[in-house]
Amino acid sequence: FHNQDEWAGTKLAIASRTNKGHWAKQLLTDFDIEGIQLADLFHLTHIYQGSKKVHFAKLREETGFSYQEMVFFDDDINLN
């Protein structure tokens, strides 16, 4: 979708509260889709230990998008 008109203006971000930030960022450069590194598909990358609330507050601040304009996927059932 990175080169399709209907997705123009869409911004992708990653937020992860892992203690393995260096490794996670490396994986984003190691994997690619059709010759494009995953890391290049994301406008913002917040990968570090901490609260998801802090991650999302920073994403809201940096993008200017409200929470209602964001889609959030998570594997943590408790959303900590």
C-alpha positions in Angstrom: 0.0 0.0 0.0 3.0 2.3 0.3 2.6 3.3 -3.3 -1.1 3.2 -3.8 -3.1 6.5 -4.1 -5.9 5.4 -1.8 -3.4 5.1 1.1 -1.8 8.5 0.5 -1.8 10.4 3.8 -1.8 7.2 5.8 1.0 7.1 8.4 2.2 3.9 10.0 3.9 3.8 13.4 5.3 1.1 15.6 5.2 1.2 19.4 6.7 -1.6 21.4 7.6 -1.6 25.1 10.2 -4.3 24.8 13.5 -4.5 26.6 15.0 -5.9 23.4 14.7 -2.6 21.4 18.0 -3.0 19.5 17.0 -6.5 18.4 13.4 -5.3 17.4 14.8 -2.4 15.3 17.3 -4.8 13.6 14.5 -7.1 12.6 12.7 -4.2 10.9 15.8 -3.6 8.7 16.4 -7.4 8.2 12.9 -8.1 6.7 11.6 -6.6 3.5 8.5 -6.6 1.3 9.1 -6.4 -2.4 12.5 -5.0 -1.8 11.4 -2.4 0.8 12.7 -2.8 4.3 9.9 -2.9 6.9 11.6 -0.1 8.7 11.1 2.2 5.7 7.3 1.6 5.8 6.9 3.3 9.2 6.8 7.0 9.7 7.4 6.7 13.5 9.1 4.0 15.5 8.9 4.0 19.3 10.6 0.9 20.6 11.7 1.0 24.2 10.7 0.0 27.6 7.8 1.9 29.2 4.1 2.4 29.3 1.9 2.0 26.2 0.1 5.2 27.4 3.4 7.1 27.0 4.0 5.5 23.6 0.6 6.6 22.4 0.7 10.1 23.9 4.0 10.6 22.0 2.5 9.3 18.8 -0.5 11.6 19.1 1.8 14.5 19.8 4.1 13.8 16.9 1.5 13.0 14.3 -1.3 15.4 15.4 -3.8 12.6 15.0 -6.4 12.0 17.7 -6.7 8.6 19.4 -10.0 8.2 17.4 -7.9 8.3 14.2 -5.5 5.6 15.2 -5.8 1.8 14.9 -4.1 -0.2 17.6 -3.2 -3.9 17.4 -1.7 -5.6 20.4 -1.0 -9.1 21.6 -1.2 -8.1 25.3 -4.7 -9.0 26.5 -4.3 -6.6 29.5 -3.1 -3.6 27.3 -0.5 -2.7 29.9 
